[in-house]
């Protein structure tokens, strides 16, 4: 039988109040960003949150992890990814080893994951799961471009990228 635990400790600083990343300009990922692309010191372009709300596409799709913190992740080897249940404001996924369930709060291009549960199976690659859950705990914003979902922290740094799962 699988053990389940609450991973609220892994989701640091989670509250229902968002970091103020989308101001009057509608830009996400960087409070000071304008409606155009802003280049950060590390030359990463932070896309502006446009009037076209992409939350419908986000919530209607299944996503597979391709990078965490800039490191490549092989979906075929570990199945890391997630999908949303918009009716229940829930997210269900795989950390590459364990299964997790959580809830989310979304407002245009801002999103935050609220602690839930994760199974506790022994993982051959516990480092991947630790990186995955750490990245999820820091998510404050997202963008979608060409079927690629980018999850960002409150200052616009990329935490994780995922590809949309396309039905075959």
C-alpha positions as CSV (number, residue, x, y, z in Angstrom):
1,X,0.0,0.0,0.0
2,X,1.4,3.4,-0.9
3,X,1.9,6.0,1.8
4,X,0.7,9.5,1.3
5,X,1.9,12.6,3.0
6,X,1.1,16.3,2.9
7,X,4.0,18.2,1.2
8,X,3.1,21.6,2.5
9,X,6.7,21.9,3.8
10,X,7.9,21.5,0.2
11,X,5.7,24.3,-1.0
12,X,7.4,27.2,0.7
13,X,5.7,30.4,1.2
14,X,2.4,29.3,-0.3
15,X,-0.5,31.6,0.3
16,X,-3.5,32.5,-1.7
17,X,-2.2,36.1,-2.1
18,X,-0.1,36.3,-5.3
19,X,3.1,38.2,-5.7
20,X,2.1,41.3,-7.4
21,X,3.5,40.3,-10.8
22,X,0.6,41.5,-13.0
23,X,0.0,45.2,-12.5
24,X,-2.0,47.6,-14.6
25,X,0.2,46.8,-17.6
26,X,-0.8,43.2,-17.5
27,X,2.7,41.9,-17.5
28,X,3.7,38.8,-15.5
29,X,6.9,37.4,-14.2
30,X,8.4,40.8,-13.5
31,X,6.5,43.6,-11.5
32,X,8.4,46.3,-13.4
33,X,7.9,44.9,-16.9
34,X,6.0,46.9,-19.5
35,X,3.6,45.6,-22.1
36,X,6.6,44.7,-24.4
37,X,9.3,42.1,-23.9
38,X,11.8,43.1,-21.2
39,X,15.3,41.7,-21.1
40,X,16.6,40.7,-17.7
41,X,20.3,40.8,-16.7
42,X,20.7,37.2,-17.7
43,X,19.3,38.1,-21.2
44,X,16.2,36.0,-20.6
45,X,13.2,37.7,-22.3
46,X,10.2,37.9,-19.9
47,X,7.0,37.9,-22.0
48,X,4.3,40.3,-21.1
49,X,0.9,39.0,-20.1
50,X,-1.3,39.9,-23.0
51,X,-5.0,40.7,-23.0
52,X,-5.6,37.3,-24.6
53,X,-6.0,35.1,-21.5
54,X,-4.3,31.7,-22.1
55,X,-5.7,30.1,-19.0
56,X,-8.3,28.1,-21.1
57,X,-5.5,26.5,-23.1
58,X,-3.5,25.9,-19.9
59,X,-6.3,24.2,-18.1
60,X,-7.5,22.1,-21.1
61,X,-4.2,20.5,-21.7
62,X,-1.9,17.9,-20.4
63,X,1.8,18.9,-20.0
64,X,5.0,16.9,-19.9
65,X,8.1,18.2,-18.3
66,X,11.1,18.9,-20.6
67,X,13.3,21.1,-18.3
68,X,13.6,21.9,-14.7
69,X,15.9,24.7,-13.7
70,X,17.5,24.6,-17.2
71,X,18.3,20.8,-16.9
72,X,16.7,18.5,-19.5
73,X,14.2,15.9,-18.3
74,X,13.3,12.8,-20.3
75,X,9.5,12.3,-20.3
76,X,9.9,8.9,-21.9
77,X,12.1,7.7,-19.0
78,X,10.2,9.1,-16.1
79,X,6.7,10.4,-17.1
80,X,7.1,13.7,-15.2
81,X,4.2,16.0,-16.0
82,X,0.7,17.1,-15.0
83,X,-2.8,17.9,-16.1
84,X,-5.5,20.2,-14.7
85,X,-9.0,19.4,-13.5
86,X,-10.6,22.8,-14.0
87,X,-13.9,21.8,-12.4
88,X,-12.2,21.1,-9.1
89,X,-9.3,23.6,-9.4
90,X,-7.0,20.7,-9.0
91,X,-3.8,19.5,-10.6
92,X,-2.8,15.9,-10.9
93,X,0.7,14.8,-11.9
94,X,3.8,12.6,-11.7
95,X,7.1,13.9,-10.3
96,X,9.1,11.3,-12.2
97,X,8.5,8.7,-9.5
98,X,5.6,9.6,-7.3
99,X,2.1,10.8,-8.0
100,X,0.8,14.1,-6.6
101,X,-2.5,16.0,-6.3
102,X,-2.7,19.7,-5.4
103,X,-4.9,22.7,-6.1
104,X,-4.2,25.9,-7.8
105,X,-5.2,29.5,-8.0
106,X,-5.1,31.2,-11.4
107,X,-5.6,34.8,-12.5
108,X,-4.7,35.6,-16.2
109,X,-1.0,34.8,-16.3
110,X,-0.5,34.4,-12.6
111,X,-0.7,30.9,-11.1
112,X,0.1,29.4,-7.8
113,X,0.0,25.8,-6.7
114,X,-1.4,25.1,-3.2
115,X,0.0,22.2,-1.2
116,X,-1.6,18.8,-1.6
117,X,-0.5,15.2,-1.4
118,X,2.2,13.1,-2.9
119,X,2.8,9.3,-2.7
120,X,6.0,8.2,-1.0
121,X,7.4,5.4,-3.2
122,X,11.2,4.8,-3.2
123,X,12.6,6.7,-6.2
124,X,15.7,5.7,-8.0
125,X,16.2,9.4,-8.9
126,X,15.1,11.3,-5.9
127,X,17.0,14.4,-7.1
128,X,14.5,14.9,-10.0
129,X,11.5,14.7,-7.7
130,X,13.1,17.2,-5.2
131,X,13.9,19.6,-8.1
132,X,10.3,19.2,-9.5
133,X,8.6,19.9,-6.1
134,X,10.9,22.7,-5.3
135,X,10.2,24.4,-8.7
136,X,6.4,23.9,-8.2
137,X,6.6,25.6,-4.8
138,X,8.1,28.8,-6.4
139,X,5.7,29.2,-9.3
140,X,4.0,32.6,-9.5
141,X,3.4,33.1,-13.3
142,X,3.3,31.2,-16.6
143,X,3.4,31.8,-20.3
144,X,2.5,29.6,-23.2
145,X,4.2,29.9,-26.6
146,X,4.0,27.4,-29.4
147,X,2.6,24.6,-27.2
148,X,5.4,25.2,-24.6
149,X,4.4,26.1,-21.1
150,X,6.9,28.0,-19.1
151,X,6.5,28.2,-15.3
152,X,8.2,31.3,-13.7
153,X,9.0,32.6,-10.3
154,X,7.8,36.0,-9.0
155,X,10.7,37.8,-10.6
156,X,10.3,36.1,-14.0
157,X,13.0,33.5,-13.8
158,X,12.2,30.3,-15.7
159,X,11.6,27.4,-13.3
160,X,10.3,24.7,-15.5
161,X,9.2,24.1,-19.1
162,X,6.7,21.6,-20.3
163,X,5.4,20.6,-23.7
164,X,1.7,20.2,-24.5
165,X,0.7,16.5,-24.9
166,X,-0.8,16.2,-28.4
167,X,-3.2,13.3,-29.0
168,X,-1.8,10.8,-31.4
